Amino acid sequence: MPAKDLFHKTVKTALEKDGWTITDEHLFIKIDSIDFYIDLAAKRMLAAEKAGQKIAVEIKLS
């Protein structure tokens, strides 16, 4: 599992303050023979539409 990037906690906190629920840290994804991790996965429910939104966030320091 990869190490957390420098801004991992900051981005996680910002997402939570915006109403997102963090569902995974280091979300594992496999496509064919390629394995990779996404830093955060989050979801948010929209009460008016009764439909969920999901995002995956990759945090990189450039």
mmCIF file as Biopython writes it, N, C-alpha, C and O atoms, coordinates in Angstrom:
data_model
#
loop_
_atom_site.group_PDB
_atom_site.id
_atom_site.type_symbol
_atom_site.label_atom_id
_atom_site.label_alt_id
_atom_site.label_comp_id
_atom_site.label_asym_id
_atom_site.label_entity_id
_atom_site.label_seq_id
_atom_site.pdbx_PDB_ins_code
_atom_site.Cartn_x
_atom_site.Cartn_y
_atom_site.Cartn_z
_atom_site.occupancy
_atom_site.B_iso_or_equiv
_atom_site.auth_seq_id
_atom_site.auth_asym_id
_atom_site.pdbx_PDB_model_num
ATOM 1   N N  . MET A ? 1  ? 0.850   -1.175 0.000   1.0 0.0 1  A 1 
ATOM 2   C CA . MET A ? 1  ? 0.000   0.000  0.000   1.0 0.0 1  A 1 
ATOM 3   C C  . MET A ? 1  ? 0.895   1.237  0.000   1.0 0.0 1  A 1 
ATOM 4   O O  . MET A ? 1  ? 1.869   1.290  0.752   1.0 0.0 1  A 1 
ATOM 5   N N  . PRO A ? 2  ? 0.583   2.228  -0.826  1.0 0.0 2  A 1 
ATOM 6   C CA . PRO A ? 2  ? 1.397   3.438  -0.912  1.0 0.0 2  A 1 
ATOM 7   C C  . PRO A ? 2  ? 1.288   4.304  0.341   1.0 0.0 2  A 1 
ATOM 8   O O  . PRO A ? 2  ? 0.313   4.227  1.088   1.0 0.0 2  A 1 
ATOM 9   N N  . ALA A ? 3  ? 2.296   5.117  0.550   1.0 0.0 3  A 1 
ATOM 10  C CA . ALA A ? 3  ? 2.285   6.061  1.671   1.0 0.0 3  A 1 
ATOM 11  C C  . ALA A ? 3  ? 1.330   7.208  1.384   1.0 0.0 3  A 1 
ATOM 12  O O  . ALA A ? 3  ? 1.039   7.512  0.227   1.0 0.0 3  A 1 
ATOM 13  N N  . LYS A ? 4  ? 0.849   7.837  2.440   1.0 0.0 4  A 1 
ATOM 14  C CA . LYS A ? 4  ? -0.031  8.997  2.274   1.0 0.0 4  A 1 
ATOM 15  C C  . LYS A ? 4  ? 0.799   10.196 1.836   1.0 0.0 4  A 1 
ATOM 16  O O  . LYS A ? 4  ? 1.900   10.414 2.342   1.0 0.0 4  A 1 
ATOM 17  N N  . ASP A ? 5  ? 0.271   10.970 0.899   1.0 0.0 5  A 1 
ATOM 18  C CA . ASP A ? 5  ? 0.942   12.164 0.423   1.0 0.0 5  A 1 
ATOM 19  C C  . ASP A ? 5  ? 0.866   13.271 1.473   1.0 0.0 5  A 1 
ATOM 20  O O  . ASP A ? 5  ? 0.093   13.180 2.426   1.0 0.0 5  A 1 
ATOM 21  N N  . LEU A ? 6  ? 1.665   14.302 1.292   1.0 0.0 6  A 1 
ATOM 22  C CA . LEU A ? 6  ? 1.778   15.411 2.231   1.0 0.0 6  A 1 
ATOM 23  C C  . LEU A ? 6  ? 0.429   16.066 2.539   1.0 0.0 6  A 1 
ATOM 24  O O  . LEU A ? 6  ? 0.174   16.428 3.688   1.0 0.0 6  A 1 
ATOM 25  N N  . PHE A ? 7  ? -0.429  16.223 1.544   1.0 0.0 7  A 1 
ATOM 26  C CA . PHE A ? 7  ? -1.696  16.933 1.722   1.0 0.0 7  A 1 
ATOM 27  C C  . PHE A ? 7  ? -2.889  16.003 1.945   1.0 0.0 7  A 1 
ATOM 28  O O  . PHE A ? 7  ? -4.033  16.455 1.900   1.0 0.0 7  A 1 
ATOM 29  N N  . HIS A ? 8  ? -2.646  14.733 2.183   1.0 0.0 8  A 1 
ATOM 30  C CA . HIS A ? 8  ? -3.715  13.739 2.334   1.0 0.0 8  A 1 
ATOM 31  C C  . HIS A ? 8  ? -4.731  14.173 3.404   1.0 0.0 8  A 1 
ATOM 32  O O  . HIS A ? 8  ? -5.930  14.226 3.132   1.0 0.0 8  A 1 
ATOM 33  N N  . LYS A ? 9  ? -4.260  14.479 4.601   1.0 0.0 9  A 1 
ATOM 34  C CA . LYS A ? 9  ? -5.158  14.847 5.704   1.0 0.0 9  A 1 
ATOM 35  C C  . LYS A ? 9  ? -5.906  16.146 5.403   1.0 0.0 9  A 1 
ATOM 36  O O  . LYS A ? 9  ? -7.084  16.275 5.738   1.0 0.0 9  A 1 
ATOM 37  N N  . THR A ? 10 ? -5.228  17.104 4.776   1.0 0.0 10 A 1 
ATOM 38  C CA . THR A ? 10 ? -5.861  18.384 4.438   1.0 0.0 10 A 1 
ATOM 39  C C  . THR A ? 10 ? -7.001  18.177 3.450   1.0 0.0 10 A 1 
ATOM 40  O O  . THR A ? 10 ? -8.083  18.738 3.624   1.0 0.0 10 A 1 
ATOM 41  N N  . VAL A ? 11 ? -6.768  17.379 2.416   1.0 0.0 11 A 1 
ATOM 42  C CA . VAL A ? 11 ? -7.806  17.118 1.410   1.0 0.0 11 A 1 
ATOM 43  C C  . VAL A ? 11 ? -8.949  16.330 2.033   1.0 0.0 11 A 1 
ATOM 44  O O  . VAL A ? 11 ? -10.117 16.618 1.771   1.0 0.0 11 A 1 
ATOM 45  N N  . LYS A ? 12 ? -8.623  15.343 2.849   1.0 0.0 12 A 1 
ATOM 46  C CA . LYS A ? 12 ? -9.656  14.551 3.516   1.0 0.0 12 A 1 
ATOM 47  C C  . LYS A ? 12 ? -10.543 15.447 4.386   1.0 0.0 12 A 1 
ATOM 48  O O  . LYS A ? 12 ? -11.768 15.337 4.338   1.0 0.0 12 A 1 
ATOM 49  N N  . THR A ? 13 ? -9.940  16.322 5.169   1.0 0.0 13 A 1 
ATOM 50  C CA . THR A ? 13 ? -10.688 17.234 6.032   1.0 0.0 13 A 1 
ATOM 51  C C  . THR A ? 13 ? -11.571 18.169 5.203   1.0 0.0 13 A 1 
ATOM 52  O O  . THR A ? 13 ? -12.725 18.407 5.560   1.0 0.0 13 A 1 
ATOM 53  N N  . ALA A ? 14 ? -11.040 18.697 4.110   1.0 0.0 14 A 1 
ATOM 54  C CA . ALA A ? 14 ? -11.820 19.587 3.240   1.0 0.0 14 A 1 
ATOM 55  C C  . ALA A ? 14 ? -13.030 18.871 2.647   1.0 0.0 14 A 1 
ATOM 56  O O  . ALA A ? 14 ? -14.118 19.444 2.589   1.0 0.0 14 A 1 
ATOM 57  N N  . LEU A ? 15 ? -12.856 17.638 2.210   1.0 0.0 15 A 1 
ATOM 58  C CA . LEU A ? 15 ? -13.973 16.867 1.663   1.0 0.0 15 A 1 
ATOM 59  C C  . LEU A ? 15 ? -15.042 16.638 2.732   1.0 0.0 15 A 1 
ATOM 60  O O  . LEU A ? 15 ? -16.234 16.783 2.463   1.0 0.0 15 A 1 
ATOM 61  N N  . GLU A ? 16 ? -14.614 16.283 3.935   1.0 0.0 16 A 1 
ATOM 62  C CA . GLU A ? 16 ? -15.570 16.038 5.019   1.0 0.0 16 A 1 
ATOM 63  C C  . GLU A ? 16 ? -16.327 17.313 5.383   1.0 0.0 16 A 1 
ATOM 64  O O  . GLU A ? 16 ? -17.531 17.263 5.637   1.0 0.0 16 A 1 
ATOM 65  N N  . LYS A ? 17 ? -15.644 18.446 5.412   1.0 0.0 17 A 1 
ATOM 66  C CA . LYS A ? 17 ? -16.302 19.723 5.716   1.0 0.0 17 A 1 
ATOM 67  C C  . LYS A ? 17 ? -17.307 20.113 4.637   1.0 0.0 17 A 1 
ATOM 68  O O  . LYS A ? 17 ? -18.261 20.843 4.909   1.0 0.0 17 A 1 
ATOM 69  N N  . ASP A ? 18 ? -17.094 19.626 3.404   1.0 0.0 18 A 1 
ATOM 70  C CA . ASP A ? 18 ? -18.004 19.924 2.298   1.0 0.0 18 A 1 
ATOM 71  C C  . ASP A ? 18 ? -19.163 18.922 2.238   1.0 0.0 18 A 1 
ATOM 72  O O  . ASP A ? 18 ? -19.977 18.975 1.316   1.0 0.0 18 A 1 
ATOM 73  N N  . GLY A ? 19 ? -19.242 18.012 3.211   1.0 0.0 19 A 1 
ATOM 74  C CA . GLY A ? 19 ? -20.372 17.092 3.269   1.0 0.0 19 A 1 
ATOM 75  C C  . GLY A ? 19 ? -20.115 15.713 2.691   1.0 0.0 19 A 1 
ATOM 76  O O  . GLY A ? 19 ? -21.043 14.910 2.600   1.0 0.0 19 A 1 
ATOM 77  N N  . TRP A ? 20 ? -18.886 15.412 2.300   1.0 0.0 20 A 1 
ATOM 78  C CA . TRP A ? 20 ? -18.556 14.099 1.755   1.0 0.0 20 A 1 
ATOM 79  C C  . TRP A ? 20 ? -18.231 13.134 2.893   1.0 0.0 20 A 1 
ATOM 80  O O  . TRP A ? 20 ? -17.661 13.533 3.908   1.0 0.0 20 A 1 
ATOM 81  N N  . THR A ? 21 ? -18.596 11.862 2.719   1.0 0.0 21 A 1 
ATOM 82  C CA . THR A ? 21 ? -18.228 10.797 3.645   1.0 0.0 21 A 1 
ATOM 83  C C  . THR A ? 21 ? -17.110 10.001 2.999   1.0 0.0 21 A 1 
ATOM 84  O O  . THR A ? 21 ? -17.274 9.490  1.891   1.0 0.0 21 A 1 
ATOM 85  N N  . ILE A ? 22 ? -15.983 9.889  3.672   1.0 0.0 22 A 1 
ATOM 86  C CA . ILE A ? 22 ? -14.854 9.124  3.146   1.0 0.0 22 A 1 
ATOM 87  C C  . ILE A ? 22 ? -15.189 7.638  3.279   1.0 0.0 22 A 1 
ATOM 88  O O  . ILE A ? 22 ? -15.427 7.151  4.384   1.0 0.0 22 A 1 
ATOM 89  N N  . THR A ? 23 ? -15.206 6.931  2.175   1.0 0.0 23 A 1 
ATOM 90  C CA . THR A ? 23 ? -15.550 5.509  2.191   1.0 0.0 23 A 1 
ATOM 91  C C  . THR A ? 23 ? -14.319 4.620  2.122   1.0 0.0 23 A 1 
ATOM 92  O O  . THR A ? 23 ? -14.349 3.482  2.590   1.0 0.0 23 A 1 
ATOM 93  N N  . ASP A ? 24 ? -13.250 5.122  1.548   1.0 0.0 24 A 1 
ATOM 94  C CA . ASP A ? 24 ? -12.016 4.342  1.437   1.0 0.0 24 A 1 
ATOM 95  C C  . ASP A ? 24 ? -10.825 5.273  1.469   1.0 0.0 24 A 1 
ATOM 96  O O  . ASP A ? 24 ? -10.878 6.383  0.940   1.0 0.0 24 A 1 
ATOM 97  N N  . GLU A ? 25 ? -9.743  4.816  2.093   1.0 0.0 25 A 1 
ATOM 98  C CA . GLU A ? 25 ? -8.453  5.475  1.959   1.0 0.0 25 A 1 
ATOM 99  C C  . GLU A ? 25 ? -7.576  4.447  1.259   1.0 0.0 25 A 1 
ATOM 100 O O  . GLU A ? 25 ? -7.506  3.293  1.681   1.0 0.0 25 A 1 
ATOM 101 N N  . HIS A ? 26 ? -6.926  4.853  0.220   1.0 0.0 26 A 1 
ATOM 102 C CA . HIS A ? 26 ? -6.153  3.957  -0.649  1.0 0.0 26 A 1 
ATOM 103 C C  . HIS A ? 26 ? -7.065  2.904  -1.280  1.0 0.0 26 A 1 
ATOM 104 O O  . HIS A ? 26 ? -6.889  1.703  -1.078  1.0 0.0 26 A 1 
ATOM 105 N N  . LEU A ? 27 ? -8.029  3.378  -2.037  1.0 0.0 27 A 1 
ATOM 106 C CA . LEU A ? 27 ? -8.965  2.525  -2.755  1.0 0.0 27 A 1 
ATOM 107 C C  . LEU A ? 27 ? -8.214  1.721  -3.804  1.0 0.0 27 A 1 
ATOM 108 O O  . LEU A ? 27 ? -7.564  2.298  -4.676  1.0 0.0 27 A 1 
ATOM 109 N N  . PHE A ? 28 ? -8.295  0.406  -3.733  1.0 0.0 28 A 1 
ATOM 110 C CA . PHE A ? 28 ? -7.604  -0.479 -4.676  1.0 0.0 28 A 1 
ATOM 111 C C  . PHE A ? 28 ? -8.478  -0.706 -5.900  1.0 0.0 28 A 1 
ATOM 112 O O  . PHE A ? 28 ? -9.657  -1.039 -5.785  1.0 0.0 28 A 1 
ATOM 113 N N  . ILE A ? 29 ? -7.881  -0.521 -7.078  1.0 0.0 29 A 1 
ATOM 114 C CA . ILE A ? 29 ? -8.581  -0.754 -8.343  1.0 0.0 29 A 1 
ATOM 115 C C  . ILE A ? 29 ? -7.701  -1.623 -9.220  1.0 0.0 29 A 1 
ATOM 116 O O  . ILE A ? 29 ? -6.496  -1.396 -9.325  1.0 0.0 29 A 1 
ATOM 117 N N  . LYS A ? 30 ? -8.310  -2.622 -9.854  1.0 0.0 30 A 1 
ATOM 118 C CA . LYS A ? 30 ? -7.580  -3.494 -10.773 1.0 0.0 30 A 1 
ATOM 119 C C  . LYS A ? 30 ? -8.298  -3.476 -12.109 1.0 0.0 30 A 1 
ATOM 120 O O  . LYS A ? 30 ? -9.492  -3.764 -12.185 1.0 0.0 30 A 1 
ATOM 121 N N  . ILE A ? 31 ? -7.567  -3.136 -13.161 1.0 0.0 31 A 1 
ATOM 122 C CA . ILE A ? 31 ? -8.098  -3.150 -14.514 1.0 0.0 31 A 1 
ATOM 123 C C  . ILE A ? 31 ? -7.178  -4.039 -15.336 1.0 0.0 31 A 1 
ATOM 124 O O  . ILE A ? 31 ? -5.998  -3.740 -15.515 1.0 0.0 31 A 1 
ATOM 125 N N  . ASP A ? 32 ? -7.730  -5.119 -15.827 1.0 0.0 32 A 1 
ATOM 126 C CA . ASP A ? 32 ? -6.940  -6.142 -16.514 1.0 0.0 32 A 1 
ATOM 127 C C  . ASP A ? 32 ? -5.795  -6.563 -15.602 1.0 0.0 32 A 1 
ATOM 128 O O  . ASP A ? 32 ? -6.050  -7.072 -14.511 1.0 0.0 32 A 1 
ATOM 129 N N  . SER A ? 33 ? -4.565  -6.375 -16.002 1.0 0.0 33 A 1 
ATOM 130 C CA . SER A ? 33 ? -3.430  -6.792 -15.178 1.0 0.0 33 A 1 
ATOM 131 C C  . SER A ? 33 ? -2.776  -5.607 -14.461 1.0 0.0 33 A 1 
ATOM 132 O O  . SER A ? 33 ? -1.686  -5.745 -13.906 1.0 0.0 33 A 1 
ATOM 133 N N  . ILE A ? 34 ? -3.434  -4.452 -14.469 1.0 0.0 34 A 1 
ATOM 134 C CA . ILE A ? 34 ? -2.872  -3.254 -13.855 1.0 0.0 34 A 1 
ATOM 135 C C  . ILE A ? 34 ? -3.543  -3.008 -12.505 1.0 0.0 34 A 1 
ATOM 136 O O  . ILE A ? 34 ? -4.767  -2.897 -12.426 1.0 0.0 34 A 1 
ATOM 137 N N  . ASP A ? 35 ? -2.742  -2.925 -11.446 1.0 0.0 35 A 1 
ATOM 138 C CA . ASP A ? 35 ? -3.226  -2.637 -10.099 1.0 0.0 35 A 1 
ATOM 139 C C  . ASP A ? 35 ? -2.803  -1.224 -9.723  1.0 0.0 35 A 1 
ATOM 140 O O  . ASP A ? 35 ? -1.664  -0.831 -9.975  1.0 0.0 35 A 1 
ATOM 141 N N  . PHE A ? 36 ? -3.714  -0.452 -9.120  1.0 0.0 36 A 1 
ATOM 142 C CA . PHE A ? 36 ? -3.327  0.855  -8.616  1.0 0.0 36 A 1 
ATOM 143 C C  . PHE A ? 36 ? -4.239  1.266  -7.468  1.0 0.0 36 A 1 
ATOM 144 O O  . PHE A ? 36 ? -5.309  0.692  -7.267  1.0 0.0 36 A 1 
ATOM 145 N N  . TYR A ? 37 ? -3.793  2.273  -6.721  1.0 0.0 37 A 1 
ATOM 146 C CA . TYR A ? 37 ? -4.534  2.781  -5.580  1.0 0.0 37 A 1 
ATOM 147 C C  . TYR A ? 37 ? -4.913  4.237  -5.828  1.0 0.0 37 A 1 
ATOM 148 O O  . TYR A ? 37 ? -4.129  5.012  -6.377  1.0 0.0 37 A 1 
ATOM 149 N N  . ILE A ? 38 ? -6.119  4.592  -5.419  1.0 0.0 38 A 1 
ATOM 150 C CA . ILE A ? 38 ? -6.573  5.976  -5.408  1.0 0.0 38 A 1 
ATOM 151 C C  . ILE A ? 38 ? -6.524  6.402  -3.942  1.0 0.0 38 A 1 
ATOM 152 O O  . ILE A ? 38 ? -6.914  5.632  -3.065  1.0 0.0 38 A 1 
ATOM 153 N N  . ASP A ? 39 ? -6.046  7.626  -3.666  1.0 0.0 39 A 1 
ATOM 154 C CA . ASP A ? 39 ? -5.836  8.059  -2.286  1.0 0.0 39 A 1 
ATOM 155 C C  . ASP A ? 39 ? -7.100  8.053  -1.436  1.0 0.0 39 A 1 
ATOM 156 O O  . ASP A ? 39 ? -7.083  7.534  -0.320  1.0 0.0 39 A 1 
ATOM 157 N N  . LEU A ? 40 ? -8.179  8.610  -1.930  1.0 0.0 40 A 1 
ATOM 158 C CA . LEU A ? 40 ? -9.425  8.691  -1.167  1.0 0.0 40 A 1 
ATOM 159 C C  . LEU A ? 40 ? -10.613 8.388  -2.070  1.0 0.0 40 A 1 
ATOM 160 O O  . LEU A ? 40 ? -10.614 8.733  -3.251  1.0 0.0 40 A 1 
ATOM 161 N N  . ALA A ? 41 ? -11.611 7.748  -1.507  1.0 0.0 41 A 1 
ATOM 162 C CA . ALA A ? 41 ? -12.896 7.592  -2.183  1.0 0.0 41 A 1 
ATOM 163 C C  . ALA A ? 41 ? -13.936 8.176  -1.238  1.0 0.0 41 A 1 
ATOM 164 O O  . ALA A ? 41 ? -13.850 7.990  -0.024  1.0 0.0 41 A 1 
ATOM 165 N N  . ALA A ? 42 ? -14.904 8.870  -1.781  1.0 0.0 42 A 1 
ATOM 166 C CA . ALA A ? 42 ? -15.910 9.526  -0.942  1.0 0.0 42 A 1 
ATOM 167 C C  . ALA A ? 42 ? -17.268 9.473  -1.620  1.0 0.0 42 A 1 
ATOM 168 O O  . ALA A ? 42 ? -17.371 9.282  -2.832  1.0 0.0 42 A 1 
ATOM 169 N N  . LYS A ? 43 ? -18.297 9.645  -0.823  1.0 0.0 43 A 1 
ATOM 170 C CA . LYS A ? 43 ? -19.650 9.697  -1.382  1.0 0.0 43 A 1 
ATOM 171 C C  . LYS A ? 43 ? -20.437 10.766 -0.651  1.0 0.0 43 A 1 
ATOM 172 O O  . LYS A ? 43 ? -20.132 11.121 0.488   1.0 0.0 43 A 1 
ATOM 173 N N  . ARG A ? 44 ? -21.452 11.269 -1.326  1.0 0.0 44 A 1 
ATOM 174 C CA . ARG A ? 44 ? -22.335 12.281 -0.747  1.0 0.0 44 A 1 
ATOM 175 C C  . ARG A ? 44 ? -23.736 12.021 -1.277  1.0 0.0 44 A 1 
ATOM 176 O O  . ARG A ? 44 ? -23.931 11.791 -2.471  1.0 0.0 44 A 1 
ATOM 177 N N  . MET A ? 45 ? -24.693 12.059 -0.386  1.0 0.0 45 A 1 
ATOM 178 C CA . MET A ? 45 ? -26.085 11.881 -0.792  1.0 0.0 45 A 1 
ATOM 179 C C  . MET A ? 45 ? -26.709 13.244 -1.052  1.0 0.0 45 A 1 
ATOM 180 O O  . MET A ? 45 ? -26.492 14.193 -0.300  1.0 0.0 45 A 1 
ATOM 181 N N  . LEU A ? 46 ? -27.475 13.327 -2.112  1.0 0.0 46 A 1 
ATOM 182 C CA . LEU A ? 46 ? -28.219 14.552 -2.418  1.0 0.0 46 A 1 
ATOM 183 C C  . LEU A ? 46 ? -29.668 14.324 -1.998  1.0 0.0 46 A 1 
ATOM 184 O O  . LEU A ? 46 ? -30.399 13.572 -2.642  1.0 0.0 46 A 1 
ATOM 185 N N  . ALA A ? 47 ? -30.065 14.964 -0.936  1.0 0.0 47 A 1 
ATOM 186 C CA . ALA A ? 47 ? -31.398 14.723 -0.374  1.0 0.0 47 A 1 
ATOM 187 C C  . ALA A ? 47 ? -32.511 15.061 -1.362  1.0 0.0 47 A 1 
ATOM 188 O O  . ALA A ? 47 ? -33.519 14.357 -1.422  1.0 0.0 47 A 1 
ATOM 189 N N  . ALA A ? 48 ? -32.337 16.126 -2.134  1.0 0.0 48 A 1 
ATOM 190 C CA . ALA A ? 48 ? -33.393 16.553 -3.047  1.0 0.0 48 A 1 
ATOM 191 C C  . ALA A ? 48 ? -33.596 15.555 -4.179  1.0 0.0 48 A 1 
ATOM 192 O O  . ALA A ? 48 ? -34.725 15.331 -4.615  1.0 0.0 48 A 1 
ATOM 193 N N  . GLU A ? 49 ? -32.515 14.956 -4.656  1.0 0.0 49 A 1 
ATOM 194 C CA . GLU A ? 49 ? -32.624 14.046 -5.788  1.0 0.0 49 A 1 
ATOM 195 C C  . GLU A ? 49 ? -32.679 12.588 -5.360  1.0 0.0 49 A 1 
ATOM 196 O O  . GLU A ? 49 ? -33.023 11.722 -6.163  1.0 0.0 49 A 1 
ATOM 197 N N  . LYS A ? 50 ? -32.346 12.307 -4.110  1.0 0.0 50 A 1 
ATOM 198 C CA . LYS A ? 50 ? -32.292 10.938 -3.601  1.0 0.0 50 A 1 
ATOM 199 C C  . LYS A ? 50 ? -31.371 10.073 -4.448  1.0 0.0 50 A 1 
ATOM 200 O O  . LYS A ? 50 ? -31.653 8.899  -4.689  1.0 0.0 50 A 1 
ATOM 201 N N  . ALA A ? 51 ? -30.268 10.662 -4.897  1.0 0.0 51 A 1 
ATOM 202 C CA . ALA A ? 51 ? -29.284 9.934  -5.695  1.0 0.0 51 A 1 
ATOM 203 C C  . ALA A ? 51 ? -27.907 10.186 -5.099  1.0 0.0 51 A 1 
ATOM 204 O O  . ALA A ? 51 ? -27.620 11.294 -4.647  1.0 0.0 51 A 1 
ATOM 205 N N  . GLY A ? 52 ? -27.061 9.174  -5.095  1.0 0.0 52 A 1 
ATOM 206 C CA . GLY A ? 52 ? -25.739 9.330  -4.514  1.0 0.0 52 A 1 
ATOM 207 C C  . GLY A ? 52 ? -24.715 9.754  -5.552  1.0 0.0 52 A 1 
ATOM 208 O O  . GLY A ? 52 ? -24.833 9.446  -6.738  1.0 0.0 52 A 1 
ATOM 209 N N  . GLN A ? 53 ? -23.725 10.456 -5.079  1.0 0.0 53 A 1 
ATOM 210 C CA . GLN A ? 53 ? -22.567 10.819 -5.907  1.0 0.0 53 A 1 
ATOM 211 C C  . GLN A ? 53 ? -21.361 10.164 -5.286  1.0 0.0 53 A 1 
ATOM 212 O O  . GLN A ? 53 ? -21.274 10.053 -4.063  1.0 0.0 53 A 1 
ATOM 213 N N  . LYS A ? 54 ? -20.423 9.726  -6.114  1.0 0.0 54 A 1 
ATOM 214 C CA . LYS A ? 54 ? -19.177 9.151  -5.623  1.0 0.0 54 A 1 
ATOM 215 C C  . LYS A ? 54 ? -18.020 9.768  -6.385  1.0 0.0 54 A 1 
ATOM 216 O O  . LYS A ? 54 ? -18.129 10.053 -7.577  1.0 0.0 54 A 1 
ATOM 217 N N  . ILE A ? 55 ? -16.907 9.972  -5.686  1.0 0.0 55 A 1 
ATOM 218 C CA . ILE A ? 55 ? -15.697 10.469 -6.328  1.0 0.0 55 A 1 
ATOM 219 C C  . ILE A ? 55 ? -14.507 9.674  -5.833  1.0 0.0 55 A 1 
ATOM 220 O O  . ILE A ? 55 ? -14.551 9.064  -4.765  1.0 0.0 55 A 1 
ATOM 221 N N  . ALA A ? 56 ? -13.467 9.687  -6.601  1.0 0.0 56 A 1 
ATOM 222 C CA . ALA A ? 56 ? -12.163 9.147  -6.174  1.0 0.0 56 A 1 
ATOM 223 C C  . ALA A ? 56 ? -11.158 10.267 -6.356  1.0 0.0 56 A 1 
ATOM 224 O O  . ALA A ? 56 ? -11.156 10.939 -7.388  1.0 0.0 56 A 1 
ATOM 225 N N  . VAL A ? 57 ? -10.301 10.476 -5.361  1.0 0.0 57 A 1 
ATOM 226 C CA . VAL A ? 57 ? -9.379  11.604 -5.360  1.0 0.0 57 A 1 
ATOM 227 C C  . VAL A ? 57 ? -7.949  11.090 -5.268  1.0 0.0 57 A 1 
ATOM 228 O O  . VAL A ? 57 ? -7.611  10.336 -4.355  1.0 0.0 57 A 1 
ATOM 229 N N  . GLU A ? 58 ? -7.123  11.494 -6.199  1.0 0.0 58 A 1 
ATOM 230 C CA . GLU A ? 58 ? -5.690  11.190 -6.183  1.0 0.0 58 A 1 
ATOM 231 C C  . GLU A ? 58 ? -4.966  12.461 -5.798  1.0 0.0 58 A 1 
ATOM 232 O O  . GLU A ? 58 ? -5.109  13.485 -6.467  1.0 0.0 58 A 1 
ATOM 233 N N  . ILE A ? 59 ? -4.188  12.411 -4.726  1.0 0.0 59 A 1 
ATOM 234 C CA . ILE A ? 59 ? -3.503  13.587 -4.204  1.0 0.0 59 A 1 
ATOM 235 C C  . ILE A ? 59 ? -2.036  13.510 -4.584  1.0 0.0 59 A 1 
ATOM 236 O O  . ILE A ? 59 ? -1.355  12.536 -4.266  1.0 0.0 59 A 1 
ATOM 237 N N  . LYS A ? 60 ? -1.550  14.539 -5.266  1.0 0.0 60 A 1 
ATOM 238 C CA . LYS A ? 60 ? -0.153  14.584 -5.679  1.0 0.0 60 A 1 
ATOM 239 C C  . LYS A ? 60 ? 0.424   15.947 -5.371  1.0 0.0 60 A 1 
ATOM 240 O O  . LYS A ? 60 ? -0.248  16.965 -5.537  1.0 0.0 60 A 1 
ATOM 241 N N  . LEU A ? 61 ? 1.649   15.971 -4.929  1.0 0.0 61 A 1 
ATOM 242 C CA . LEU A ? 61 ? 2.374   17.197 -4.689  1.0 0.0 61 A 1 
ATOM 243 C C  . LEU A ? 61 ? 3.259   17.434 -5.901  1.0 0.0 61 A 1 
ATOM 244 O O  . LEU A ? 61 ? 4.064   16.572 -6.254  1.0 0.0 61 A 1 
ATOM 245 N N  . SER A ? 62 ? 3.124   18.594 -6.547  1.0 0.0 62 A 1 
ATOM 246 C CA . SER A ? 62 ? 3.924   18.866 -7.736  1.0 0.0 62 A 1 
ATOM 247 C C  . SER A ? 62 ? 4.945   19.920 -7.481  1.0 0.0 62 A 1 
ATOM 248 O O  . SER A ? 62 ? 5.707   20.272 -8.381  1.0 0.0 62 A 1 
#
